[in-house]
């Protein structure tokens, strides 16, 4: 069998490859931070909307109960 030839890669091209990987990793980290922030702020907005929705439902049930009370008291 033939001996395996090792490819000669210059130090500059190795450093270049490492720099490219680092730049891609930094871009990925920035993207991840932006997406995480958007998700976190969306989750906070959803919690606020759920609270408002719950409050509005309680108000509508209370108004329905009051209107039913007045209906049966004065009209029925």
N, CA, C and O atoms as a Tripos MOL2 file, in Angstrom:
@<TRIPOS>MOLECULE
protein
  304   303    76     0     0
PROTEIN
NO_CHARGES

@<TRIPOS>ATOM
      1 N           0.8360   -1.1850    0.0000 N.3       1 UNK1
      2 CA          0.0000    0.0000    0.0000 C.3       1 UNK1
      3 C           0.8750    1.2410    0.0000 C.2       1 UNK1
      4 O           2.0060    1.2460    0.4850 O.2       1 UNK1
      5 N           0.3040    2.2780   -0.5600 N.am      2 UNK2
      6 CA          1.0410    3.5380   -0.6570 C.3       2 UNK2
      7 C           0.9840    4.2980    0.6660 C.2       2 UNK2
      8 O          -0.0080    4.2200    1.3890 O.2       2 UNK2
      9 N           2.0330    5.0200    0.9730 N.am      3 UNK3
     10 CA          1.9550    5.8690    2.1760 C.3       3 UNK3
     11 C           1.0320    7.0530    1.9090 C.2       3 UNK3
     12 O           1.0240    7.6140    0.8130 O.2       3 UNK3
     13 N           0.2570    7.4230    2.9210 N.am      4 UNK4
     14 CA         -0.6740    8.5430    2.7660 C.3       4 UNK4
     15 C           0.0900    9.8530    2.7040 C.2       4 UNK4
     16 O           0.9840   10.1170    3.5080 O.2       4 UNK4
     17 N          -0.2850   10.6610    1.7310 N.am      5 UNK5
     18 CA          0.3500   11.9720    1.6130 C.3       5 UNK5
     19 C          -0.4650   12.9740    2.4270 C.2       5 UNK5
     20 O          -1.6860   13.0530    2.2850 O.2       5 UNK5
     21 N           0.1940   13.7100    3.2480 N.am      6 UNK6
     22 CA         -0.4830   14.7660    3.9920 C.3       6 UNK6
     23 C          -0.4860   16.0160    3.1370 C.2       6 UNK6
     24 O           0.5230   16.3940    2.5430 O.2       6 UNK6
     25 N          -1.6490   16.6450    3.0900 N.am      7 UNK7
     26 CA         -1.7330   17.8860    2.3340 C.3       7 UNK7
     27 C          -1.0190   18.9780    3.1050 C.2       7 UNK7
     28 O          -1.1520   19.1040    4.3220 O.2       7 UNK7
     29 N          -0.2730   19.7470    2.3730 N.am      8 UNK8
     30 CA          0.3970   20.8700    3.0140 C.3       8 UNK8
     31 C          -0.5330   22.0760    2.9570 C.2       8 UNK8
     32 O          -0.8680   22.5790    1.8840 O.2       8 UNK8
     33 N          -0.9320   22.5180    4.1240 N.am      9 UNK9
     34 CA         -1.8030   23.6860    4.2160 C.3       9 UNK9
     35 C          -1.0090   24.7810    4.9000 C.2       9 UNK9
     36 O          -0.3920   24.5690    5.9440 O.2       9 UNK9
     37 N          -1.0390   25.9360    4.2980 N.am     10 UNK10
     38 CA         -0.2620   27.0310    4.8810 C.3      10 UNK10
     39 C          -0.9280   27.5070    6.1690 C.2      10 UNK10
     40 O          -2.1320   27.3500    6.3660 O.2      10 UNK10
     41 N          -0.1210   28.0840    7.0230 N.am     11 UNK11
     42 CA         -0.6290   28.6060    8.2950 C.3      11 UNK11
     43 C          -1.6350   29.7160    8.0400 C.2      11 UNK11
     44 O          -2.6240   29.8390    8.7630 O.2      11 UNK11
     45 N          -1.3920   30.5180    7.0250 N.am     12 UNK12
     46 CA         -2.2990   31.6280    6.7170 C.3      12 UNK12
     47 C          -3.6800   31.1150    6.3400 C.2      12 UNK12
     48 O          -4.6850   31.6850    6.7650 O.2      12 UNK12
     49 N          -3.7480   30.0430    5.5450 N.am     13 UNK13
     50 CA         -5.0590   29.5310    5.1620 C.3      13 UNK13
     51 C          -5.7570   28.8800    6.3560 C.2      13 UNK13
     52 O          -6.9820   28.9410    6.4570 O.2      13 UNK13
     53 N          -4.9990   28.2580    7.2580 N.am     14 UNK14
     54 CA         -5.6080   27.7020    8.4700 C.3      14 UNK14
     55 C          -6.1790   28.8090    9.3410 C.2      14 UNK14
     56 O          -7.2940   28.7000    9.8500 O.2      14 UNK14
     57 N          -5.4030   29.8770    9.5100 N.am     15 UNK15
     58 CA         -5.8760   31.0160   10.3020 C.3      15 UNK15
     59 C          -7.0930   31.6350    9.6360 C.2      15 UNK15
     60 O          -8.0450   32.0280   10.3110 O.2      15 UNK15
     61 N          -7.0620   31.7230    8.3090 N.am     16 UNK16
     62 CA         -8.2030   32.2560    7.5720 C.3      16 UNK16
     63 C          -9.4510   31.4210    7.8300 C.2      16 UNK16
     64 O         -10.5290   31.9610    8.0760 O.2      16 UNK16
     65 N          -9.2980   30.1050    7.7720 N.am     17 UNK17
     66 CA        -10.4360   29.2210    8.0380 C.3      17 UNK17
     67 C         -10.9730   29.3900    9.4440 C.2      17 UNK17
     68 O         -12.1860   29.4050    9.6510 O.2      17 UNK17
     69 N         -10.0750   29.5180   10.4130 N.am     18 UNK18
     70 CA        -10.5050   29.7140   11.8020 C.3      18 UNK18
     71 C         -11.2290   31.0440   11.9540 C.2      18 UNK18
     72 O         -12.2420   31.1190   12.6490 O.2      18 UNK18
     73 N         -10.7220   32.0980   11.3110 N.am     19 UNK19
     74 CA        -11.3770   33.4080   11.3840 C.3      19 UNK19
     75 C         -12.7680   33.3650   10.7650 C.2      19 UNK19
     76 O         -13.7030   33.9780   11.2790 O.2      19 UNK19
     77 N         -12.8970   32.6440    9.6670 N.am     20 UNK20
     78 CA        -14.2160   32.5130    9.0390 C.3      20 UNK20
     79 C         -15.1820   31.8130    9.9900 C.2      20 UNK20
     80 O         -16.3290   32.2370   10.1320 O.2      20 UNK20
     81 N         -14.7270   30.7440   10.6410 N.am     21 UNK21
     82 CA        -15.5800   30.0400   11.6030 C.3      21 UNK21
     83 C         -15.9610   30.9450   12.7710 C.2      21 UNK21
     84 O         -17.1010   30.9160   13.2350 O.2      21 UNK21
     85 N         -15.0150   31.7420   13.2440 N.am     22 UNK22
     86 CA        -15.3060   32.6530   14.3570 C.3      22 UNK22
     87 C         -16.3290   33.6960   13.9360 C.2      22 UNK22
     88 O         -17.2530   33.9990   14.6910 O.2      22 UNK22
     89 N         -16.1720   34.2520   12.7280 N.am     23 UNK23
     90 CA        -17.1260   35.2540   12.2450 C.3      23 UNK23
     91 C         -18.5200   34.6590   12.1050 C.2      23 UNK23
     92 O         -19.5080   35.2930   12.4750 O.2      23 UNK23
     93 N         -18.6020   33.4400   11.5720 N.am     24 UNK24
     94 CA        -19.9020   32.7830   11.4490 C.3      24 UNK24
     95 C         -20.5170   32.5230   12.8160 C.2      24 UNK24
     96 O         -21.7250   32.6760   12.9970 O.2      24 UNK24
     97 N         -19.6880   32.1300   13.7770 N.am     25 UNK25
     98 CA        -20.1770   31.8770   15.1280 C.3      25 UNK25
     99 C         -20.6990   33.1590   15.7690 C.2      25 UNK25
    100 O         -21.7270   33.1400   16.4450 O.2      25 UNK25
    101 N         -19.9960   34.2760   15.5600 N.am     26 UNK26
    102 CA        -20.4420   35.5620   16.1020 C.3      26 UNK26
    103 C         -21.7680   35.9630   15.4760 C.2      26 UNK26
    104 O         -22.6640   36.4360   16.1740 O.2      26 UNK26
    105 N         -21.9030   35.7790   14.1670 N.am     27 UNK27
    106 CA        -23.1640   36.1000   13.4900 C.3      27 UNK27
    107 C         -24.2890   35.2370   14.0430 C.2      27 UNK27
    108 O         -25.3910   35.7290   14.2860 O.2      27 UNK27
    109 N         -24.0140   33.9490   14.2430 N.am     28 UNK28
    110 CA        -25.0250   33.0540   14.7980 C.3      28 UNK28
    111 C         -25.4290   33.4920   16.2010 C.2      28 UNK28
    112 O         -26.6140   33.4780   16.5370 O.2      28 UNK28
    113 N         -24.4550   33.8790   17.0240 N.am     29 UNK29
    114 CA        -24.7540   34.3160   18.3940 C.3      29 UNK29
    115 C         -25.6030   35.5820   18.3910 C.2      29 UNK29
    116 O         -26.5330   35.7090   19.1880 O.2      29 UNK29
    117 N         -25.2870   36.5210   17.4970 N.am     30 UNK30
    118 CA        -26.0890   37.7400   17.4050 C.3      30 UNK30
    119 C         -27.5150   37.4040   16.9900 C.2      30 UNK30
    120 O         -28.4690   37.9350   17.5570 O.2      30 UNK30
    121 N         -27.6620   36.5290   16.0040 N.am     31 UNK31
    122 CA        -28.9870   36.1180   15.5540 C.3      31 UNK31
    123 C         -29.7520   35.4470   16.6920 C.2      31 UNK31
    124 O         -30.9370   35.7150   16.8920 O.2      31 UNK31
    125 N         -29.0720   34.5760   17.4360 N.am     32 UNK32
    126 CA        -29.7130   33.8730   18.5500 C.3      32 UNK32
    127 C         -30.1780   34.8590   19.6190 C.2      32 UNK32
    128 O         -31.2710   34.7110   20.1650 O.2      32 UNK32
    129 N         -29.3520   35.8670   19.9230 N.am     33 UNK33
    130 CA        -29.7380   36.8650   20.9170 C.3      33 UNK33
    131 C         -30.9500   37.6630   20.4580 C.2      33 UNK33
    132 O         -31.8550   37.9320   21.2480 O.2      33 UNK33
    133 N         -30.9720   38.0430   19.1830 N.am     34 UNK34
    134 CA        -32.1050   38.8110   18.6570 C.3      34 UNK34
    135 C         -33.3790   37.9780   18.7190 C.2      34 UNK34
    136 O         -34.4220   38.4700   19.1500 O.2      34 UNK34
    137 N         -33.3010   36.7250   18.2930 N.am     35 UNK35
    138 CA        -34.4800   35.8530   18.3110 C.3      35 UNK35
    139 C         -34.9450   35.6150   19.7450 C.2      35 UNK35
    140 O         -36.1460   35.6070   20.0130 O.2      35 UNK35
    141 N         -34.0050   35.4210   20.6660 N.am     36 UNK36
    142 CA        -34.3640   35.2140   22.0690 C.3      36 UNK36
    143 C         -35.0630   36.4430   22.6380 C.2      36 UNK36
    144 O         -36.0440   36.3170   23.3710 O.2      36 UNK36
    145 N         -34.5600   37.6360   22.3030 N.am     37 UNK37
    146 CA        -35.1800   38.8630   22.7950 C.3      37 UNK37
    147 C         -36.5890   39.0210   22.2370 C.2      37 UNK37
    148 O         -37.5100   39.3910   22.9650 O.2      37 UNK37
    149 N         -36.7580   38.7410   20.9430 N.am     38 UNK38
    150 CA        -38.0860   38.8480   20.3300 C.3      38 UNK38
    151 C         -39.0430   37.8610   20.9840 C.2      38 UNK38
    152 O         -40.1860   38.2100   21.2820 O.2      38 UNK38
    153 N         -38.5860   36.6320   21.2110 N.am     39 UNK39
    154 CA        -39.4340   35.6250   21.8440 C.3      39 UNK39
    155 C         -39.8060   36.0490   23.2580 C.2      39 UNK39
    156 O         -40.9590   35.9040   23.6640 O.2      39 UNK39
    157 N         -38.8360   36.5760   24.0180 N.am     40 UNK40
    158 CA        -39.0880   36.9890   25.3970 C.3      40 UNK40
    159 C         -40.0920   38.1320   25.4370 C.2      40 UNK40
    160 O         -41.0200   38.1120   26.2460 O.2      40 UNK40
    161 N         -39.9150   39.1410   24.5620 N.am     41 UNK41
    162 CA        -40.8360   40.2740   24.5700 C.3      41 UNK41
    163 C         -42.2180   39.8480   24.0950 C.2      41 UNK41
    164 O         -43.2220   40.3620   24.5890 O.2      41 UNK41
    165 N         -42.2900   38.9210   23.1480 N.am     42 UNK42
    166 CA        -43.5880   38.4180   22.6980 C.3      42 UNK42
    167 C         -44.2870   37.6700   23.8250 C.2      42 UNK42
    168 O         -45.5010   37.7840   23.9890 O.2      42 UNK42
    169 N         -43.5290   36.9100   24.5980 N.am     43 UNK43
    170 CA        -44.1060   36.1670   25.7200 C.3      43 UNK43
    171 C         -44.6490   37.1270   26.7750 C.2      43 UNK43
    172 O         -45.7110   36.8840   27.3480 O.2      43 UNK43
    173 N         -43.9250   38.2180   27.0350 N.am     44 UNK44
    174 CA        -44.3990   39.2210   27.9960 C.3      44 UNK44
    175 C         -45.6950   39.8600   27.4980 C.2      44 UNK44
    176 O         -46.6370   40.0300   28.2720 O.2      44 UNK44
    177 N         -45.7500   40.2160   26.2090 N.am     45 UNK45
    178 CA        -46.9570   40.8160   25.6470 C.3      45 UNK45
    179 C         -48.1280   39.8460   25.7250 C.2      45 UNK45
    180 O         -49.2560   40.2540   26.0030 O.2      45 UNK45
    181 N         -47.8680   38.5620   25.4820 N.am     46 UNK46
    182 CA        -48.9330   37.5700   25.5940 C.3      46 UNK46
    183 C         -49.4580   37.4760   27.0170 C.2      46 UNK46
    184 O         -50.6650   37.3340   27.2140 O.2      46 UNK46
    185 N         -48.5900   37.5500   28.0070 N.am     47 UNK47
    186 CA        -49.0400   37.5070   29.3970 C.3      47 UNK47
    187 C         -49.9300   38.7040   29.7110 C.2      47 UNK47
    188 O         -50.9470   38.5620   30.3890 O.2      47 UNK47
    189 N         -49.5510   39.8820   29.2190 N.am     48 UNK48
    190 CA        -50.3710   41.0760   29.4440 C.3      48 UNK48
    191 C         -51.7260   40.9170   28.7730 C.2      48 UNK48
    192 O         -52.7560   41.2420   29.3640 O.2      48 UNK48
    193 N         -51.7300   40.4160   27.5380 N.am     49 UNK49
    194 CA        -52.9930   40.2330   26.8190 C.3      49 UNK49
    195 C         -53.8760   39.1930   27.4920 C.2      49 UNK49
    196 O         -55.0950   39.3550   27.5320 O.2      49 UNK49
    197 N         -53.2770   38.1220   28.0240 N.am     50 UNK50
    198 CA        -54.0680   37.1210   28.7350 C.3      50 UNK50
    199 C         -54.7150   37.7260   29.9760 C.2      50 UNK50
    200 O         -55.8730   37.4390   30.2820 O.2      50 UNK50
    201 N         -53.9630   38.5630   30.6880 N.am     51 UNK51
    202 CA        -54.5190   39.2250   31.8710 C.3      51 UNK51
    203 C         -55.6740   40.1360   31.5030 C.2      51 UNK51
    204 O         -56.7040   40.1380   32.1760 O.2      51 UNK51
    205 N         -55.5100   40.9150   30.4330 N.am     52 UNK52
    206 CA        -56.5920   41.7980   29.9860 C.3      52 UNK52
    207 C         -57.7910   40.9900   29.5160 C.2      52 UNK52
    208 O         -58.9340   41.3670   29.7780 O.2      52 UNK52
    209 N         -57.5430   39.8910   28.8290 N.am     53 UNK53
    210 CA        -58.6280   39.0450   28.3500 C.3      53 UNK53
    211 C         -59.4090   38.4660   29.5260 C.2      53 UNK53
    212 O         -60.6390   38.4310   29.5030 O.2      53 UNK53
    213 N         -58.6960   38.0160   30.5470 N.am     54 UNK54
    214 CA        -59.3470   37.4580   31.7350 C.3      54 UNK54
    215 C         -60.1920   38.5250   32.4280 C.2      54 UNK54
    216 O         -61.3090   38.2520   32.8670 O.2      54 UNK54
    217 N         -59.6510   39.7420   32.5210 N.am     55 UNK55
    218 CA        -60.3830   40.8470   33.1520 C.3      55 UNK55
    219 C         -61.6450   41.1760   32.3550 C.2      55 UNK55
    220 O         -62.7060   41.3960   32.9380 O.2      55 UNK55
    221 N         -61.5350   41.2120   31.0330 N.am     56 UNK56
    222 CA        -62.6970   41.5070   30.1930 C.3      56 UNK56
    223 C         -63.7530   40.4160   30.2920 C.2      56 UNK56
    224 O         -64.9490   40.7060   30.2750 O.2      56 UNK56
    225 N         -63.3220   39.1670   30.3950 N.am     57 UNK57
    226 CA        -64.2970   38.0780   30.5470 C.3      57 UNK57
    227 C         -65.0330   38.1930   31.8730 C.2      57 UNK57
    228 O         -66.2470   37.9970   31.9270 O.2      57 UNK57
    229 N         -64.3090   38.5100   32.9450 N.am     58 UNK58
    230 CA        -64.9550   38.6770   34.2510 C.3      58 UNK58
    231 C         -65.9490   39.8370   34.2090 C.2      58 UNK58
    232 O         -67.0370   39.7430   34.7760 O.2      58 UNK58
    233 N         -65.5820   40.9180   33.5450 N.am     59 UNK59
    234 CA        -66.4660   42.0720   33.4230 C.3      59 UNK59
    235 C         -67.7170   41.7160   32.6360 C.2      59 UNK59
    236 O         -68.8180   42.1150   33.0150 O.2      59 UNK59
    237 N         -67.5660   40.9770   31.5510 N.am     60 UNK60
    238 CA        -68.7370   40.6100   30.7500 C.3      60 UNK60
    239 C         -69.6500   39.6540   31.5160 C.2      60 UNK60
    240 O         -70.8710   39.7480   31.3980 O.2      60 UNK60
    241 N         -69.0840   38.7430   32.2920 N.am     61 UNK61
    242 CA        -69.9120   37.8390   33.1030 C.3      61 UNK61
    243 C         -70.6460   38.6320   34.1780 C.2      61 UNK61
    244 O         -71.8190   38.3730   34.4490 O.2      61 UNK61
    245 N         -69.9630   39.5960   34.7910 N.am     62 UNK62
    246 CA        -70.6150   40.4210   35.8120 C.3      62 UNK62
    247 C         -71.7530   41.2360   35.2010 C.2      62 UNK62
    248 O         -72.8300   41.3390   35.7900 O.2      62 UNK62
    249 N         -71.5180   41.8170   34.0210 N.am     63 UNK63
    250 CA        -72.5810   42.5830   33.3580 C.3      63 UNK63
    251 C         -73.7480   41.6880   32.9630 C.2      63 UNK63
    252 O         -74.9050   42.1000   33.0510 O.2      63 UNK63
    253 N         -73.4540   40.4760   32.5320 N.am     64 UNK64
    254 CA        -74.5220   39.5340   32.1970 C.3      64 UNK64
    255 C         -75.3340   39.1900   33.4400 C.2      64 UNK64
    256 O         -76.5610   39.1240   33.3750 O.2      64 UNK64
    257 N         -74.6700   38.9720   34.5630 N.am     65 UNK65
    258 CA        -75.3780   38.6510   35.8050 C.3      65 UNK65
    259 C         -76.2350   39.8230   36.2630 C.2      65 UNK65
    260 O         -77.3640   39.6300   36.7150 O.2      65 UNK65
    261 N         -75.7000   41.0490   36.1480 N.am     66 UNK66
    262 CA        -76.4730   42.2320   36.5520 C.3      66 UNK66
    263 C         -77.6780   42.4180   35.6490 C.2      66 UNK66
    264 O         -78.7760   42.7090   36.1250 O.2      66 UNK66
    265 N         -77.4770   42.2510   34.3420 N.am     67 UNK67
    266 CA        -78.6100   42.4220   33.4200 C.3      67 UNK67
    267 C         -79.6520   41.3320   33.6390 C.2      67 UNK67
    268 O         -80.8490   41.6020   33.5410 O.2      67 UNK67
    269 N         -79.2220   40.1060   33.9350 N.am     68 UNK68
    270 CA        -80.1870   39.0370   34.2290 C.3      68 UNK68
    271 C         -80.9470   39.3550   35.5150 C.2      68 UNK68
    272 O         -82.1520   39.1180   35.5960 O.2      68 UNK68
    273 N         -80.2540   39.8890   36.5190 N.am     69 UNK69
    274 CA        -80.9130   40.2540   37.7780 C.3      69 UNK69
    275 C         -81.9810   41.3110   37.5330 C.2      69 UNK69
    276 O         -83.1060   41.1740   38.0150 O.2      69 UNK69
    277 N         -81.6370   42.3860   36.7750 N.am     70 UNK70
    278 CA        -82.6170   43.4310   36.4980 C.3      70 UNK70
    279 C         -83.7550   42.9140   35.6330 C.2      70 UNK70
    280 O         -84.9020   43.3220   35.8160 O.2      70 UNK70
    281 N         -83.4600   42.0330   34.7050 N.am     71 UNK71
    282 CA        -84.5110   41.4750   33.8540 C.3      71 UNK71
    283 C         -85.5210   40.7090   34.7000 C.2      71 UNK71
    284 O         -86.7270   40.9270   34.5750 O.2      71 UNK71
    285 N         -85.0400   39.8160   35.5580 N.am     72 UNK72
    286 CA        -85.9590   39.0120   36.3660 C.3      72 UNK72
    287 C         -86.6120   39.8330   37.4680 C.2      72 UNK72
    288 O         -87.7040   39.4880   37.9180 O.2      72 UNK72
    289 N         -85.9710   40.9140   37.9180 N.am     73 UNK73
    290 CA        -86.5530   41.7300   38.9830 C.3      73 UNK73
    291 C         -87.6440   42.6480   38.4540 C.2      73 UNK73
    292 O         -88.7130   42.7310   39.0580 O.2      73 UNK73
    293 N         -87.4070   43.3410   37.3450 N.am     74 UNK74
    294 CA        -88.3240   44.3820   36.9050 C.3      74 UNK74
    295 C         -89.1860   43.9860   35.7100 C.2      74 UNK74
    296 O         -90.3050   44.4850   35.5870 O.2      74 UNK74
    297 N         -88.7200   43.1260   34.8400 N.am     75 UNK75
    298 CA        -89.4610   42.8370   33.6090 C.3      75 UNK75
    299 C         -90.2310   41.5410   33.7320 C.2      75 UNK75
    300 O         -91.3860   41.4820   33.3100 O.2      75 UNK75
    301 N         -89.6500   40.5210   34.2810 N.am     76 UNK76
    302 CA        -90.2640   39.1980   34.3340 C.3      76 UNK76
    303 C         -91.3150   39.1730   35.3720 C.2      76 UNK76
    304 O         -91.9570   38.1430   35.5760 O.2      76 UNK76
@<TRIPOS>BOND
     1     1     2 1
     2     2     3 1
     3     3     4 2
     4     3     5 am
     5     5     6 1
     6     6     7 1
     7     7     8 2
     8     7     9 am
     9     9    10 1
    10    10    11 1
    11    11    12 2
    12    11    13 am
    13    13    14 1
    14    14    15 1
    15    15    16 2
    16    15    17 am
    17    17    18 1
    18    18    19 1
    19    19    20 2
    20    19    21 am
    21    21    22 1
    22    22    23 1
    23    23    24 2
    24    23    25 am
    25    25    26 1
    26    26    27 1
    27    27    28 2
    28    27    29 am
    29    29    30 1
    30    30    31 1
    31    31    32 2
    32    31    33 am
    33    33    34 1
    34    34    35 1
    35    35    36 2
    36    35    37 am
    37    37    38 1
    38    38    39 1
    39    39    40 2
    40    39    41 am
    41    41    42 1
    42    42    43 1
    43    43    44 2
    44    43    45 am
    45    45    46 1
    46    46    47 1
    47    47    48 2
    48    47    49 am
    49    49    50 1
    50    50    51 1
    51    51    52 2
    52    51    53 am
    53    53    54 1
    54    54    55 1
    55    55    56 2
    56    55    57 am
    57    57    58 1
    58    58    59 1
    59    59    60 2
    60    59    61 am
    61    61    62 1
    62    62    63 1
    63    63    64 2
    64    63    65 am
    65    65    66 1
    66    66    67 1
    67    67    68 2
    68    67    69 am
    69    69    70 1
    70    70    71 1
    71    71    72 2
    72    71    73 am
    73    73    74 1
    74    74    75 1
    75    75    76 2
    76    75    77 am
    77    77    78 1
    78    78    79 1
    79    79    80 2
    80    79    81 am
    81    81    82 1
    82    82    83 1
    83    83    84 2
    84    83    85 am
    85    85    86 1
    86    86    87 1
    87    87    88 2
    88    87    89 am
    89    89    90 1
    90    90    91 1
    91    91    92 2
    92    91    93 am
    93    93    94 1
    94    94    95 1
    95    95    96 2
    96    95    97 am
    97    97    98 1
    98    98    99 1
    99    99   100 2
   100    99   101 am
   101   101   102 1
   102   102   103 1
   103   103   104 2
   104   103   105 am
   105   105   106 1
   106   106   107 1
   107   107   108 2
   108   107   109 am
   109   109   110 1
   110   110   111 1
   111   111   112 2
   112   111   113 am
   113   113   114 1
   114   114   115 1
   115   115   116 2
   116   115   117 am
   117   117   118 1
   118   118   119 1
   119   119   120 2
   120   119   121 am
   121   121   122 1
   122   122   123 1
   123   123   124 2
   124   123   125 am
   125   125   126 1
   126   126   127 1
   127   127   128 2
   128   127   129 am
   129   129   130 1
   130   130   131 1
   131   131   132 2
   132   131   133 am
   133   133   134 1
   134   134   135 1
   135   135   136 2
   136   135   137 am
   137   137   138 1
   138   138   139 1
   139   139   140 2
   140   139   141 am
   141   141   142 1
   142   142   143 1
   143   143   144 2
   144   143   145 am
   145   145   146 1
   146   146   147 1
   147   147   148 2
   148   147   149 am
   149   149   150 1
   150   150   151 1
   151   151   152 2
   152   151   153 am
   153   153   154 1
   154   154   155 1
   155   155   156 2
   156   155   157 am
   157   157   158 1
   158   158   159 1
   159   159   160 2
   160   159   161 am
   161   161   162 1
   162   162   163 1
   163   163   164 2
   164   163   165 am
   165   165   166 1
   166   166   167 1
   167   167   168 2
   168   167   169 am
   169   169   170 1
   170   170   171 1
   171   171   172 2
   172   171   173 am
   173   173   174 1
   174   174   175 1
   175   175   176 2
   176   175   177 am
   177   177   178 1
   178   178   179 1
   179   179   180 2
   180   179   181 am
   181   181   182 1
   182   182   183 1
   183   183   184 2
   184   183   185 am
   185   185   186 1
   186   186   187 1
   187   187   188 2
   188   187   189 am
   189   189   190 1
   190   190   191 1
   191   191   192 2
   192   191   193 am
   193   193   194 1
   194   194   195 1
   195   195   196 2
   196   195   197 am
   197   197   198 1
   198   198   199 1
   199   199   200 2
   200   199   201 am
   201   201   202 1
   202   202   203 1
   203   203   204 2
   204   203   205 am
   205   205   206 1
   206   206   207 1
   207   207   208 2
   208   207   209 am
   209   209   210 1
   210   210   211 1
   211   211   212 2
   212   211   213 am
   213   213   214 1
   214   214   215 1
   215   215   216 2
   216   215   217 am
   217   217   218 1
   218   218   219 1
   219   219   220 2
   220   219   221 am
   221   221   222 1
   222   222   223 1
   223   223   224 2
   224   223   225 am
   225   225   226 1
   226   226   227 1
   227   227   228 2
   228   227   229 am
   229   229   230 1
   230   230   231 1
   231   231   232 2
   232   231   233 am
   233   233   234 1
   234   234   235 1
   235   235   236 2
   236   235   237 am
   237   237   238 1
   238   238   239 1
   239   239   240 2
   240   239   241 am
   241   241   242 1
   242   242   243 1
   243   243   244 2
   244   243   245 am
   245   245   246 1
   246   246   247 1
   247   247   248 2
   248   247   249 am
   249   249   250 1
   250   250   251 1
   251   251   252 2
   252   251   253 am
   253   253   254 1
   254   254   255 1
   255   255   256 2
   256   255   257 am
   257   257   258 1
   258   258   259 1
   259   259   260 2
   260   259   261 am
   261   261   262 1
   262   262   263 1
   263   263   264 2
   264   263   265 am
   265   265   266 1
   266   266   267 1
   267   267   268 2
   268   267   269 am
   269   269   270 1
   270   270   271 1
   271   271   272 2
   272   271   273 am
   273   273   274 1
   274   274   275 1
   275   275   276 2
   276   275   277 am
   277   277   278 1
   278   278   279 1
   279   279   280 2
   280   279   281 am
   281   281   282 1
   282   282   283 1
   283   283   284 2
   284   283   285 am
   285   285   286 1
   286   286   287 1
   287   287   288 2
   288   287   289 am
   289   289   290 1
   290   290   291 1
   291   291   292 2
   292   291   293 am
   293   293   294 1
   294   294   295 1
   295   295   296 2
   296   295   297 am
   297   297   298 1
   298   298   299 1
   299   299   300 2
   300   299   301 am
   301   301   302 1
   302   302   303 1
   303   303   304 2
@<TRIPOS>SUBSTRUCTURE
     1 UNK1         2 RESIDUE 1 A UNK
     2 UNK2         6 RESIDUE 1 A UNK
     3 UNK3        10 RESIDUE 1 A UNK
     4 UNK4        14 RESIDUE 1 A UNK
     5 UNK5        18 RESIDUE 1 A UNK
     6 UNK6        22 RESIDUE 1 A UNK
     7 UNK7        26 RESIDUE 1 A UNK
     8 UNK8        30 RESIDUE 1 A UNK
     9 UNK9        34 RESIDUE 1 A UNK
    10 UNK10       38 RESIDUE 1 A UNK
    11 UNK11       42 RESIDUE 1 A UNK
    12 UNK12       46 RESIDUE 1 A UNK
    13 UNK13       50 RESIDUE 1 A UNK
    14 UNK14       54 RESIDUE 1 A UNK
    15 UNK15       58 RESIDUE 1 A UNK
    16 UNK16       62 RESIDUE 1 A UNK
    17 UNK17       66 RESIDUE 1 A UNK
    18 UNK18       70 RESIDUE 1 A UNK
    19 UNK19       74 RESIDUE 1 A UNK
    20 UNK20       78 RESIDUE 1 A UNK
    21 UNK21       82 RESIDUE 1 A UNK
    22 UNK22       86 RESIDUE 1 A UNK
    23 UNK23       90 RESIDUE 1 A UNK
    24 UNK24       94 RESIDUE 1 A UNK
    25 UNK25       98 RESIDUE 1 A UNK
    26 UNK26      102 RESIDUE 1 A UNK
    27 UNK27      106 RESIDUE 1 A UNK
    28 UNK28      110 RESIDUE 1 A UNK
    29 UNK29      114 RESIDUE 1 A UNK
    30 UNK30      118 RESIDUE 1 A UNK
    31 UNK31      122 RESIDUE 1 A UNK
    32 UNK32      126 RESIDUE 1 A UNK
    33 UNK33      130 RESIDUE 1 A UNK
    34 UNK34      134 RESIDUE 1 A UNK
    35 UNK35      138 RESIDUE 1 A UNK
    36 UNK36      142 RESIDUE 1 A UNK
    37 UNK37      146 RESIDUE 1 A UNK
    38 UNK38      150 RESIDUE 1 A UNK
    39 UNK39      154 RESIDUE 1 A UNK
    40 UNK40      158 RESIDUE 1 A UNK
    41 UNK41      162 RESIDUE 1 A UNK
    42 UNK42      166 RESIDUE 1 A UNK
    43 UNK43      170 RESIDUE 1 A UNK
    44 UNK44      174 RESIDUE 1 A UNK
    45 UNK45      178 RESIDUE 1 A UNK
    46 UNK46      182 RESIDUE 1 A UNK
    47 UNK47      186 RESIDUE 1 A UNK
    48 UNK48      190 RESIDUE 1 A UNK
    49 UNK49      194 RESIDUE 1 A UNK
    50 UNK50      198 RESIDUE 1 A UNK
    51 UNK51      202 RESIDUE 1 A UNK
    52 UNK52      206 RESIDUE 1 A UNK
    53 UNK53      210 RESIDUE 1 A UNK
    54 UNK54      214 RESIDUE 1 A UNK
    55 UNK55      218 RESIDUE 1 A UNK
    56 UNK56      222 RESIDUE 1 A UNK
    57 UNK57      226 RESIDUE 1 A UNK
    58 UNK58      230 RESIDUE 1 A UNK
    59 UNK59      234 RESIDUE 1 A UNK
    60 UNK60      238 RESIDUE 1 A UNK
    61 UNK61      242 RESIDUE 1 A UNK
    62 UNK62      246 RESIDUE 1 A UNK
    63 UNK63      250 RESIDUE 1 A UNK
    64 UNK64      254 RESIDUE 1 A UNK
    65 UNK65      258 RESIDUE 1 A UNK
    66 UNK66      262 RESIDUE 1 A UNK
    67 UNK67      266 RESIDUE 1 A UNK
    68 UNK68      270 RESIDUE 1 A UNK
    69 UNK69      274 RESIDUE 1 A UNK
    70 UNK70      278 RESIDUE 1 A UNK
    71 UNK71      282 RESIDUE 1 A UNK
    72 UNK72      286 RESIDUE 1 A UNK
    73 UNK73      290 RESIDUE 1 A UNK
    74 UNK74      294 RESIDUE 1 A UNK
    75 UNK75      298 RESIDUE 1 A UNK
    76 UNK76      302 RESIDUE 1 A UNK
